[in-house]
């Protein structure tokens, strides 16, 4: 497999689509959290379309992450910038694979909790959401670091598809 110089339009669309879906999951989580508390307390809860959206969103995120993984394994990913220090290249590589693992695990544990009533899965889901937020923060902070400190424009690869 040859190493691509950039990401494909599909890879970029999947990246931003998954990012938007994950943001929605965090922003609109109150309905499902309330329903889960009601279920655990043996109470009923009113239907809320945001509950369905959260569950469907989690399943969709899982499907899109699998698609992203297949594309990455088949097509590859562009190499890190030339001026990126070795330890940062390693950290970047680990962080990207951690994203796939955390996002997939979030989806699976959420689905297990909701459809299987698995309390441990719900607890793991809540721990993973904090880890995922930390990884997202690191990922977002890498953009100005690359631009201002390393003086490269690595962000362009996730905006403009490889020609």
FIVOVEX-253369 format. One record per residue: residue in one letter; chain; x, z, y of N, C-alpha, C in turn. Coordinates in pm, whole numbers, padded with zeros to 5 digits. Layout:
<nodes>
+---+---+--------+--------+--------+--------+--------+--------+--------+--------+--------+
! r ! c !    n_X !    n_Z !    n_Y !   ca_X !   ca_Z !   ca_Y !    c_X !    c_Z !    c_Y !
+---+---+--------+--------+--------+--------+--------+--------+--------+--------+--------+
! a ! A !      X !      Z !      Y !      X !      Z !      Y !      X !      Z !      Y !
...
+---+---+--------+--------+--------+--------+--------+--------+--------+--------+--------+
</nodes>
This chain:
<nodes>
+---+---+--------+--------+--------+--------+--------+--------+--------+--------+--------+
! r ! c !    n_X !    n_Z !    n_Y !   ca_X !   ca_Z !   ca_Y !    c_X !    c_Z !    c_Y !
+---+---+--------+--------+--------+--------+--------+--------+--------+--------+--------+
! x ! A !  00084 !  00000 ! -00117 !  00000 !  00000 !  00000 !  00089 !  00000 !  00124 !
! x ! A !  00057 ! -00087 !  00218 !  00131 ! -00089 !  00343 !  00076 !  00019 !  00435 !
! x ! A !  00159 !  00071 !  00522 !  00117 !  00174 !  00617 !  00056 !  00106 !  00739 !
! x ! A ! -00070 !  00137 !  00769 ! -00132 !  00074 !  00886 ! -00074 !  00129 !  01016 !
! x ! A ! -00081 !  00049 !  01122 ! -00032 !  00093 !  01253 ! -00135 !  00179 !  01325 !
! x ! A ! -00261 !  00165 !  01285 ! -00369 !  00241 !  01348 ! -00483 !  00258 !  01251 !
! x ! A ! -00590 !  00317 !  01299 ! -00708 !  00337 !  01216 ! -00802 !  00218 !  01231 !
! x ! A ! -00883 !  00194 !  01129 ! -00981 !  00087 !  01134 ! -01101 !  00131 !  01217 !
! x ! A ! -01183 !  00036 !  01256 ! -01305 !  00068 !  01332 ! -01395 !  00161 !  01250 !
! x ! A ! -01401 !  00139 !  01119 ! -01483 !  00225 !  01034 ! -01429 !  00367 !  01031 !
! x ! A ! -01297 !  00381 !  01017 ! -01237 !  00515 !  01016 ! -01264 !  00588 !  01148 !
! x ! A ! -01254 !  00515 !  01259 ! -01278 !  00576 !  01390 ! -01424 !  00616 !  01404 !
! x ! A ! -01515 !  00529 !  01363 ! -01658 !  00561 !  01371 ! -01692 !  00681 !  01284 !
! x ! A ! -01635 !  00688 !  01165 ! -01659 !  00802 !  01077 ! -01604 !  00931 !  01138 !
! x ! A ! -01485 !  00924 !  01198 ! -01425 !  01042 !  01262 ! -01518 !  01098 !  01368 !
! x ! A ! -01561 !  01012 !  01461 ! -01644 !  01060 !  01572 ! -01785 !  01095 !  01525 !
! x ! A ! -01836 !  01024 !  01426 ! -01967 !  01056 !  01372 ! -01969 !  01194 !  01306 !
! x ! A ! -01867 !  01220 !  01224 ! -01857 !  01352 !  01160 ! -01835 !  01460 !  01266 !
! x ! A ! -01753 !  01432 !  01366 ! -01730 !  01530 !  01473 ! -01861 !  01565 !  01544 !
! x ! A ! -01942 !  01463 !  01574 ! -02071 !  01487 !  01641 ! -02166 !  01566 !  01551 !
! x ! A ! -02171 !  01530 !  01424 ! -02257 !  01603 !  01331 ! -02215 !  01749 !  01317 !
! x ! A ! -02085 !  01773 !  01310 ! -02035 !  01911 !  01298 ! -02068 !  01989 !  01425 !
! x ! A ! -02051 !  01927 !  01541 ! -02087 !  01995 !  01667 ! -02235 !  02033 !  01664 !
! x ! A ! -02319 !  01942 !  01618 ! -02462 !  01971 !  01607 ! -02490 !  02086 !  01512 !
! x ! A ! -02415 !  02092 !  01403 ! -02435 !  02201 !  01306 ! -02407 !  02337 !  01371 !
! x ! A ! -02302 !  02343 !  01452 ! -02268 !  02469 !  01520 ! -02369 !  02501 !  01630 !
! x ! A ! -02407 !  02401 !  01706 ! -02495 !  02424 !  01821 ! -02636 !  02464 !  01777 !
! x ! A ! -02687 !  02401 !  01673 ! -02826 !  02422 !  01632 ! -02839 !  02503 !  01502 !
! x ! A ! -02749 !  02598 !  01480 ! -02748 !  02675 !  01356 ! -02845 !  02792 !  01355 !
! x ! A ! -02898 !  02830 !  01470 ! -02981 !  02952 !  01477 ! -03105 !  02945 !  01389 !
! x ! A ! -03167 !  02827 !  01380 ! -03290 !  02816 !  01300 ! -03263 !  02844 !  01153 !
! x ! A ! -03157 !  02787 !  01099 ! -03130 !  02809 !  00957 ! -03077 !  02950 !  00933 !
! x ! A ! -03003 !  03003 !  01029 ! -02955 !  03141 !  01015 ! -03073 !  03238 !  01012 !
! x ! A ! -03171 !  03214 !  01098 ! -03291 !  03299 !  01100 ! -03372 !  03286 !  00971 !
! x ! A ! -03384 !  03164 !  00922 ! -03456 !  03142 !  00797 ! -03384 !  03211 !  00681 !
! x ! A ! -03251 !  03202 !  00680 ! -03174 !  03267 !  00572 ! -03195 !  03419 !  00576 !
! x ! A ! -03191 !  03476 !  00697 ! -03213 !  03621 !  00709 ! -03353 !  03658 !  00659 !
! x ! A ! -03452 !  03576 !  00694 ! -03589 !  03602 !  00650 ! -03598 !  03595 !  00497 !
! x ! A ! -03537 !  03495 !  00438 ! -03539 !  03481 !  00292 ! -03474 !  03602 !  00227 !
! x ! A ! -03360 !  03645 !  00278 ! -03289 !  03759 !  00220 ! -03372 !  03887 !  00233 !
! x ! A ! -03455 !  03895 !  00338 ! -03538 !  04015 !  00359 ! -03672 !  04005 !  00286 !
! x ! A ! -03694 !  03893 !  00216 ! -03819 !  03874 !  00144 ! -03935 !  03837 !  00235 !
! x ! A ! -03904 !  03791 !  00354 ! -04007 !  03754 !  00451 ! -04027 !  03603 !  00450 !
! x ! A ! -04140 !  03562 !  00503 ! -04162 !  03418 !  00517 ! -04108 !  03373 !  00654 !
! x ! A ! -04092 !  03245 !  00668 ! -04045 !  03190 !  00795 ! -04122 !  03061 !  00820 !
! x ! A ! -04137 !  03030 !  00946 ! -04210 !  02910 !  00985 ! -04120 !  02788 !  00971 !
! x ! A ! -04182 !  02675 !  00937 ! -04106 !  02552 !  00930 ! -04048 !  02521 !  01067 !
! x ! A ! -03924 !  02480 !  01067 ! -03858 !  02437 !  01189 ! -03778 !  02312 !  01155 !
! x ! A ! -03800 !  02203 !  01226 ! -03726 !  02081 !  01194 ! -03574 !  02098 !  01203 !
! x ! A ! -03530 !  02197 !  01279 ! -03385 !  02220 !  01289 ! -03328 !  02273 !  01157 !
! x ! A ! -03411 !  02338 !  01077 ! -03366 !  02382 !  00945 ! -03339 !  02260 !  00858 !
! x ! A ! -03436 !  02170 !  00855 ! -03420 !  02046 !  00779 ! -03301 !  01966 !  00832 !
! x ! A ! -03286 !  01961 !  00964 ! -03174 !  01887 !  01024 ! -03040 !  01946 !  00982 !
! x ! A ! -03032 !  02079 !  00975 ! -02907 !  02144 !  00936 ! -02873 !  02112 !  00790 !
! x ! A ! -02972 !  02121 !  00704 ! -02950 !  02094 !  00562 ! -02915 !  01946 !  00541 !
! x ! A ! -02993 !  01858 !  00600 ! -02967 !  01714 !  00587 ! -02834 !  01678 !  00652 !
! x ! A ! -02805 !  01740 !  00766 ! -02677 !  01715 !  00834 ! -02559 !  01754 !  00748 !
! x ! A ! -02569 !  01869 !  00680 ! -02462 !  01913 !  00591 ! -02441 !  01816 !  00476 !
! x ! A ! -02551 !  01767 !  00419 ! -02540 !  01670 !  00309 ! -02481 !  01539 !  00360 !
! x ! A ! -02523 !  01495 !  00478 ! -02470 !  01372 !  00536 ! -02321 !  01386 !  00567 !
! x ! A ! -02282 !  01500 !  00621 ! -02140 !  01524 !  00650 ! -02059 !  01514 !  00521 !
! x ! A ! -02108 !  01573 !  00413 ! -02037 !  01566 !  00285 ! -02021 !  01420 !  00241 !
! x ! A ! -02128 !  01342 !  00251 ! -02120 !  01201 !  00212 ! -02020 !  01125 !  00299 !
! x ! A ! -02021 !  01152 !  00428 ! -01928 !  01082 !  00520 ! -01784 !  01124 !  00497 !
! x ! A ! -01763 !  01250 !  00463 ! -01627 !  01299 !  00434 ! -01573 !  01232 !  00308 !
! x ! A ! -01658 !  01218 !  00208 ! -01615 !  01148 !  00086 ! -01579 !  01004 !  00121 !
! x ! A ! -01661 !  00939 !  00202 ! -01632 !  00801 !  00246 ! -01499 !  00798 !  00321 !
! x ! A ! -01477 !  00892 !  00412 ! -01350 !  00898 !  00486 ! -01232 !  00914 !  00391 !
! x ! A ! -01247 !  01001 !  00292 ! -01138 !  01023 !  00196 ! -01107 !  00895 !  00118 !
! x ! A ! -01212 !  00827 !  00072 ! -01192 !  00703 ! -00001 ! -01118 !  00601 !  00087 !
! x ! A ! -01161 !  00587 !  00211 ! -01095 !  00494 !  00303 ! -00948 !  00533 !  00326 !
! x ! A ! -00926 !  00663 !  00345 ! -00789 !  00708 !  00371 ! -00699 !  00684 !  00250 !
! x ! A ! -00752 !  00707 !  00131 ! -00673 !  00686 !  00010 ! -00649 !  00538 ! -00016 !
! x ! A ! -00747 !  00454 !  00016 ! -00732 !  00310 ! -00007 ! -00650 !  00242 !  00103 !
! x ! A ! -00675 !  00279 !  00229 ! -00615 !  00210 !  00342 ! -00492 !  00282 !  00396 !
! x ! A ! -00492 !  00413 !  00382 ! -00382 !  00492 !  00437 ! -00412 !  00535 !  00579 !
! x ! A ! -00314 !  00595 !  00640 ! -00325 !  00642 !  00777 ! -00198 !  00602 !  00850 !
! x ! A ! -00206 !  00582 !  00980 ! -00085 !  00547 !  01054 !  00016 !  00662 !  01050 !
! x ! A !  00142 !  00628 !  01061 !  00244 !  00733 !  01059 !  00237 !  00816 !  01188 !
! x ! A !  00291 !  00937 !  01183 !  00295 !  01017 !  01306 !  00386 !  00950 !  01410 !
! x ! A !  00369 !  00985 !  01535 !  00456 !  00927 !  01638 !  00603 !  00953 !  01608 !
! x ! A !  00686 !  00858 !  01645 !  00831 !  00868 !  01619 !  00892 !  00995 !  01676 !
! x ! A !  00847 !  01037 !  01795 !  00911 !  01150 !  01862 !  00852 !  01286 !  01823 !
! x ! A !  00767 !  01287 !  01723 !  00709 !  01414 !  01678 !  00810 !  01485 !  01588 !
! x ! A !  00843 !  01610 !  01619 !  00939 !  01684 !  01537 !  00889 !  01700 !  01393 !
! x ! A !  00982 !  01706 !  01301 !  00951 !  01716 !  01158 !  00851 !  01825 !  01123 !
! x ! A !  00873 !  01948 !  01171 !  00776 !  02054 !  01137 !  00634 !  02023 !  01187 !
! x ! A !  00623 !  01957 !  01301 !  00490 !  01921 !  01351 !  00427 !  01810 !  01267 !
! x ! A !  00510 !  01720 !  01216 !  00459 !  01616 !  01127 !  00400 !  01680 !  01002 !
! x ! A !  00470 !  01779 !  00949 !  00421 !  01850 !  00831 !  00293 !  01925 !  00863 !
! x ! A !  00291 !  01996 !  00976 !  00172 !  02070 !  01017 !  00053 !  01976 !  01035 !
! x ! A !  00077 !  01861 !  01096 ! -00030 !  01763 !  01117 ! -00085 !  01714 !  00983 !
! x ! A !  00005 !  01685 !  00891 ! -00037 !  01637 !  00759 ! -00122 !  01743 !  00688 !
! x ! A ! -00075 !  01866 !  00690 ! -00147 !  01976 !  00626 ! -00283 !  01997 !  00695 !
! x ! A ! -00284 !  01992 !  00828 ! -00408 !  02014 !  00903 ! -00511 !  01907 !  00871 !
! x ! A ! -00470 !  01782 !  00861 ! -00565 !  01676 !  00831 ! -00628 !  01693 !  00692 !
! x ! A ! -00546 !  01728 !  00593 ! -00602 !  01749 !  00460 ! -00686 !  01876 !  00456 !
! x ! A ! -00648 !  01976 !  00537 ! -00728 !  02098 !  00545 ! -00866 !  02068 !  00604 !
! x ! A ! -00872 !  01974 !  00699 ! -01002 !  01933 !  00753 ! -01093 !  01882 !  00642 !
! x ! A ! -01042 !  01790 !  00561 ! -01123 !  01736 !  00452 ! -01171 !  01848 !  00360 !
! x ! A ! -01080 !  01935 !  00322 ! -01114 !  02043 !  00230 ! -01215 !  02140 !  00291 !
! x ! A ! -01191 !  02182 !  00414 ! -01282 !  02277 !  00478 ! -01421 !  02218 !  00501 !
! x ! A ! -01425 !  02095 !  00548 ! -01555 !  02032 !  00575 ! -01633 !  02014 !  00444 !
! x ! A ! -01566 !  01967 !  00341 ! -01634 !  01952 !  00212 ! -01680 !  02088 !  00160 !
! x ! A ! -01594 !  02189 !  00169 ! -01630 !  02322 !  00122 ! -01746 !  02381 !  00202 !
! x ! A ! -01748 !  02356 !  00333 ! -01860 !  02402 !  00417 ! -01990 !  02340 !  00368 !
! x ! A ! -01988 !  02209 !  00344 ! -02109 !  02141 !  00298 ! -02154 !  02193 !  00162 !
! x ! A ! -02062 !  02206 !  00069 ! -02097 !  02249 ! -00066 ! -02148 !  02393 ! -00066 !
! x ! A ! -02080 !  02483 !  00006 ! -02126 !  02623 !  00007 ! -02260 !  02636 !  00078 !
! x ! A ! -02280 !  02559 !  00183 ! -02409 !  02562 !  00252 ! -02522 !  02515 !  00161 !
! x ! A ! -02498 !  02406 !  00091 ! -02600 !  02354 ! -00001 ! -02625 !  02451 ! -00117 !
! x ! A ! -02518 !  02513 ! -00168 ! -02533 !  02611 ! -00276 ! -02614 !  02732 ! -00229 !
! x ! A ! -02586 !  02777 ! -00106 ! -02659 !  02892 ! -00053 ! -02806 !  02859 ! -00035 !
! x ! A ! -02833 !  02744 !  00026 ! -02971 !  02711 !  00060 ! -03054 !  02675 ! -00064 !
! x ! A ! -03000 !  02586 ! -00147 ! -03079 !  02540 ! -00262 ! -03063 !  02628 ! -00385 !
! x ! A ! -02951 !  02700 ! -00395 ! -02928 !  02783 ! -00513 ! -02945 !  02931 ! -00487 !
! x ! A ! -02970 !  02968 ! -00361 ! -02984 !  03109 ! -00323 ! -02861 !  03189 ! -00366 !
! x ! A ! -02744 !  03129 ! -00348 ! -02619 !  03193 ! -00387 ! -02563 !  03268 ! -00266 !
! x ! A ! -02577 !  03399 ! -00268 ! -02536 !  03482 ! -00155 ! -02385 !  03469 ! -00129 !
! x ! A ! -02305 !  03467 ! -00235 ! -02159 !  03453 ! -00218 ! -02126 !  03322 ! -00147 !
! x ! A ! -02197 !  03215 ! -00180 ! -02174 !  03087 ! -00113 ! -02204 !  03097 !  00036 !
! x ! A ! -02309 !  03169 !  00071 ! -02343 !  03189 !  00213 ! -02233 !  03267 !  00284 !
! x ! A ! -02180 !  03367 !  00216 ! -02072 !  03447 !  00276 ! -01947 !  03362 !  00295 !
! x ! A ! -01913 !  03283 !  00194 ! -01796 !  03193 !  00205 ! -01821 !  03092 !  00316 !
! x ! A ! -01942 !  03040 !  00325 ! -01980 !  02944 !  00429 ! -01951 !  03003 !  00568 !
! x ! A ! -01988 !  03129 !  00587 ! -01966 !  03194 !  00716 ! -01818 !  03216 !  00747 !
! x ! A ! -01739 !  03246 !  00646 ! -01594 !  03261 !  00667 ! -01532 !  03125 !  00699 !
! x ! A ! -01575 !  03024 !  00624 ! -01519 !  02890 !  00645 ! -01553 !  02834 !  00783 !
! x ! A ! -01669 !  02872 !  00837 ! -01705 !  02818 !  00969 ! -01607 !  02868 !  01076 !
! x ! A ! -01556 !  02989 !  01061 ! -01457 !  03042 !  01155 ! -01324 !  02967 !  01137 !
! x ! A ! -01285 !  02947 !  01012 ! -01161 !  02872 !  00985 ! -01170 !  02730 !  01038 !
! x ! A ! -01286 !  02667 !  01019 ! -01304 !  02530 !  01069 ! -01299 !  02526 !  01221 !
! x ! A ! -01359 !  02624 !  01288 ! -01352 !  02630 !  01435 ! -01207 !  02644 !  01482 !
! x ! A ! -01129 !  02725 !  01414 ! -00988 !  02742 !  01449 ! -00912 !  02611 !  01431 !
! x ! A ! -00940 !  02541 !  01323 ! -00874 !  02412 !  01298 ! -00917 !  02308 !  01401 !
! x ! A ! -01043 !  02309 !  01438 ! -01092 !  02217 !  01543 ! -01020 !  02246 !  01674 !
! x ! A ! -01006 !  02374 !  01709 ! -00937 !  02411 !  01833 ! -00792 !  02360 !  01830 !
! x ! A ! -00724 !  02380 !  01719 ! -00587 !  02331 !  01705 ! -00582 !  02179 !  01720 !
! x ! A ! -00676 !  02111 !  01659 ! -00684 !  01965 !  01663 ! -00705 !  01915 !  01807 !
! x ! A ! -00796 !  01979 !  01878 ! -00825 !  01940 !  02017 ! -00706 !  01970 !  02107 !
! x ! A ! -00642 !  02083 !  02087 ! -00526 !  02119 !  02169 ! -00406 !  02029 !  02142 !
! x ! A ! -00404 !  01965 !  02027 ! -00294 !  01873 !  01996 ! -00295 !  01751 !  02088 !
! x ! A ! -00413 !  01714 !  02138 ! -00422 !  01595 !  02224 ! -00342 !  01613 !  02353 !
! x ! A ! -00369 !  01718 !  02433 ! -00286 !  01733 !  02554 ! -00140 !  01763 !  02522 !
! x ! A ! -00114 !  01829 !  02411 !  00025 !  01854 !  02372 !  00099 !  01722 !  02351 !
! x ! A !  00036 !  01632 !  02277 !  00099 !  01501 !  02254 !  00117 !  01426 !  02385 !
! x ! A !  00019 !  01431 !  02470 !  00023 !  01354 !  02595 !  00121 !  01414 !  02695 !
! x ! A !  00117 !  01545 !  02713 !  00195 !  01609 !  02820 !  00335 !  01654 !  02777 !
! x ! A !  00348 !  01700 !  02654 !  00476 !  01752 !  02608 !  00557 !  01644 !  02536 !
! x ! A !  00496 !  01581 !  02437 !  00568 !  01478 !  02362 !  00566 !  01342 !  02431 !
! x ! A !  00479 !  01328 !  02529 !  00469 !  01205 !  02610 !  00437 !  01082 !  02525 !
! x ! A !  00348 !  01100 !  02427 !  00299 !  00984 !  02353 !  00147 !  00982 !  02365 !
! x ! A !  00089 !  00873 !  02331 ! -00055 !  00859 !  02347 ! -00122 !  00842 !  02210 !
! x ! A ! -00099 !  00940 !  02124 ! -00149 !  00935 !  01988 ! -00303 !  00926 !  01985 !
! x ! A ! -00369 !  00977 !  02087 ! -00515 !  00976 !  02093 ! -00572 !  00834 !  02090 !
! x ! A ! -00499 !  00738 !  02142 ! -00547 !  00600 !  02146 ! -00581 !  00551 !  02006 !
! x ! A ! -00508 !  00600 !  01906 ! -00533 !  00554 !  01767 ! -00674 !  00590 !  01721 !
! x ! A ! -00733 !  00695 !  01780 ! -00867 !  00736 !  01737 ! -00974 !  00683 !  01832 !
! x ! A ! -00934 !  00597 !  01925 ! -01029 !  00536 !  02018 ! -01033 !  00384 !  01997 !
! x ! A ! -00918 !  00325 !  01981 ! -00907 !  00180 !  01970 ! -00863 !  00142 !  01829 !
! x ! A ! -00944 !  00062 !  01758 ! -00906 !  00023 !  01622 ! -00780 ! -00063 !  01621 !
! x ! A ! -00712 ! -00059 !  01507 ! -00594 ! -00143 !  01487 ! -00635 ! -00289 !  01500 !
! x ! A ! -00556 ! -00361 !  01572 ! -00586 ! -00505 !  01594 ! -00556 ! -00588 !  01471 !
+---+---+--------+--------+--------+--------+--------+--------+--------+--------+--------+
</nodes>
